[in-house]
Structure formats: structure tokens, C-alpha cells
Amino acid sequence: MKIYLEVLLFIIGLFGVSVYINSQDIKPDKKSRKEARQAQMKTNYYVLDSILHSMRFVLEADFLQGKYGDRVSVPSTLNFIRVDGPKGVLQTGSNTRQGYNGVGGVTAEGNLDDYRITNDKKSLTTTVTFNLLTNLGTFDIFLRVSADNNANARISGTTSGKLTWVGHLVTLDNSRAFKGFTTY
């Protein structure tokens, strides 16, 4: 009987300790939150780096920005830069107008050339540069992606104008981008 009583008291004691521990509101301190955020950013950096090395991604633009910094909000399904192995697509579009490509803008499709990746582990950013050779001309693309998946791509061509796509990077399989007719 004494053993049963000791076991019962032991179980009640464990139950009381667990209730006491669970009743405390434990919040992570600022340092542990910062460390967790840094670990998440490093993981994101390596995932994005592998996506860029696979050459199967889409930069879906939320904004287009002119060379003087003026920004225009655009639909990301119609404004994108797609890289699919040795091929690439550069498209602008609008929900309100018809254009040469059927979606209110221009679609340039062609082959990639001189694809280079540069990593900056200190700032957790990756830079990709390449040329897109199309029937409309050659476009030089400078793409910069940060670990929080903010991406911007500066496009310049044979003219002095520059256009910047500002958005986020997704894998080719997860992209919602709609390609219009190729402009010739």
C-alpha cells in the first residue's frame, strides 16, 4: 500500500509541475528572435541560390520603374522575366489595353547568353547577369535577389532607355505568369 501511495504522489507531483510549466507565458527574447530570423534568411538565401543555378525561374514584377525612378504598379501575371534553361522571355502587359502581344504590351522571346551568378554571403544577396537575344534585339539583364525574396531586374537594350522590374522570384512550376503572343 505504501508503494502505491508513493507512486500516486509522484504522478500527482509530475502533473502539478507540468501544469505550472505550461501556465507560464514564455516569450522568446529579442536576441533569440534575431538569431531565428538570421537562420531563416540564410536558409532562404541558399534556396534562392539553388533556384537561380537551376535556371528555371520567373521574376514576377509588381512594379515597373523607369530610368528616372517613376514606378507603376503592374499585374505580376503579365509582367515578368522567365528563364527556362537556355531560353528566356521578357514581357510587359496591361489588363486594360491590347498590344502587340495580345495582353497590352510587348513579349520578347529568345536565347540566353553569358549567364553569370555572383553571390554575396555577407549581405545574403545573389546577382545574375545575362543577355537575352531576341528578334526585337539584345537585352542586357542585371537581376539582384535578396534573401527575403525581393528581386529587381534592370533591363537595358540597344537604346539608352532602361526599365526595372521590381517583384519576387518564383520557380517555373509555381509561376502564374501568362505569356502573350511573341512580338516580331
N, C-alpha and C positions, 0 to 999 in steps of 0.2 A: 504494500500500500504506500509505503514511503517513497518508493521509486516512481510510482505513478504520479504522486503529488509533485515530486521534483520535476518530472518531465512536463507535467501540466503547467507548473510555474515557469519553466524555461520557455515553453511555447507562448505563454501569455507575455512574457518579457520580450521575446522577439517580435511579437505582434505590436507591442507598445513602442518599441524602438522604430519599427518600420513606419508606423503611423506618424511618429514625431518627425522623422526624416522627411517623409512625403509632405508634411504640412508646412515645412519651411519653404518660403519663396526664394529660390536660388536663381539669381540673375548673373549672367556672365559679366565680368568686369570689362572695362574699356580695352585693356591690353589683350585679353583673350579674344574679344570680338575683332580687334585689329589683326591678330595673328590668323584667325579663321578666314577673314576677308583676304589676306595676303595669300593664304594657301589656295583659296578658291580662284584667285586671279592667276596664280601660277598654273593651276590645272587648266583654266580656260586658255591661257597662252599656249600651252603645249597642244591642246586640242585644235585650236585655230591654226597653229603651225602645221599640223598634220593635214588639215583640210587644204591649206594653201599648197603644200607639197604634192597632194593628190591631183591637183589641177582639175577639180570637179566642184566648182562653187559658183555662187551668184551673189553679187553685191546688189541688193535691192535698195534703191535710193528712196529716201523720204523727202529729200530736198535736192534741188539743183541750184548751184551757185555760180554766178557769172564772175568774170575776172575782176570786177570792182567790188565784189562781196555781197551783191544783192542776192537774196535767197528766195526761192519759190517752192512752196510745198507741192509735191507731186505724188501721184499714186505709185506705190512701190511695185505693183504688179506690171506696170507698163514702162517703168524707168529703171533700167538695170544694166549691169555688165555681167555677162555669163562667160565662164571659162569651162570648157569641156575638152580636156586633153589638148590636142593641137589646134582646136577650133575655138573661136570666140564670137560673141555677139555684143554689140553696143547699141542700146535702143533708148530713144526718148519717146514719150507718148502722153496723151491727154484724154481724159474721159469726155471732154466736151467737143472736140473737133475731129474731123477726118484729116488725114495727112497722106503722105506718100506711102506709108506702110499700113494704112487702114486703121491705125489706133492714134492718129493725131500727131505724128512725129516722123522720125527717121529711124530705120533699122539698118545697121551696117554689120554684115556677117563676113568672117574671113578666117585667115590662119594666124596663129600666134607666132611671134619670132622673138628671140632674145629674152626668154623668160628667166628672171633672176629674183632670188629671195634673199633678203638681208634681215637678220634677227638682231634685236637689241634686248638682251636679257635683263638689263638694268631697268629700263623703262617698260618692259613687257610689251613691246610693240614689234610688229613684223611689217616690212616694206617689200612690196613686189613691184617690179618694173617689167614691162613687156611692150612689144609693138603689136598692133592688130592691123594686118594687111588685108584691105577690103577693096571692093570695086569703087567705093567712094573716095578712097585714099588711104594713106597710112596714118594711124593714130598712135601716139605715144601715151602710154597709161602708167601713172605713178600711183599705186594703191598702198595705203597705210591702214593697218588694222591694229587696234589696241586690244588688250586682254579683256576688256569689258564689252567687246564686240562692236565698238564704234568704228566704222570704216568710212574712209573718204578716198576718192579716186580723182586725180586731176588728169584731165584728158586734153591733149594738145594735138593739133594736126599740122597740115602744111600751111595753114594760115596763122595769123598772130593771135587768134582767139583761143581762150581756154575756158573749159567748163568743168565744174567739180560736182561729182555725185557724192552726197552725204547720206549714209544709211547704215545698214548692218549686213553682215555676211551670213549666208546660209549654204548648206550643202545643196548640191544639184538636185538630189532626190526630195529635199524638203522645200524647194522653191515654189512659189505661187506665181512666178513671172509668166506672162503671156507674150509670146513673140509674134509680132505682126509680120506683114509681108516684107521681104528683103528689098531694100531700096537699091535700084540700079542706076 
